[in-house]
């Protein structure tokens, strides 16, 4: 239960050893950033090219399936369009798709663990 809470909750819920590991990783990361001395914009562009902004999550699919069962397939089409270009900023996309799992999904089995 503690691991689940740490996985989907905020850092305030993390076990102390996770906080310490995070701090150590962050110190190594910022040390490397400083040592590379690359322009911030260049580093950010490279990171954006390697890490998708939008990642399909179970809660997104659940919303789309449930709407489709009611006869509304717009959410299915929106997800399909979104995932054609997951690395790009998409102003027409639902902003929730780039955020952590919403509160409503956290208590539903199969929708939130590790997402």
Steps between C-alpha positions, in 0.01 A plus 500: 500500500787740579664435162169567323447825689855607419451411133187709446515751782713804553853502635363559850384137494836357392701284739816670628728271299321602179546867583870444564541306175320779312723767653812300406377455143412870470845601626665272239270634229564868573872425532495353151298791363757739642794298368356485149449878498250477214245771433177431690287520185714241321476258794123548526448440127702179518301380800169582330606305191576191710209511747139509383278764654196275468502139623190286472373413848233256612279778637495668158387176337238441767348842431502434126348150537229621733407788266498263202265267686263797529529558124758782511819402320654848509738409785629197306565723198665766718740244650578360157584848371704579811713188474589557136746765623569435868823705506341820371314771686134476397296805587174322419573211740326468833761641744426214742675262259838646596433492875526231770210264557192699610362448849181332376703217343735437792253287691383296203672161456706479184506874430766657715775275630837627376342753265 
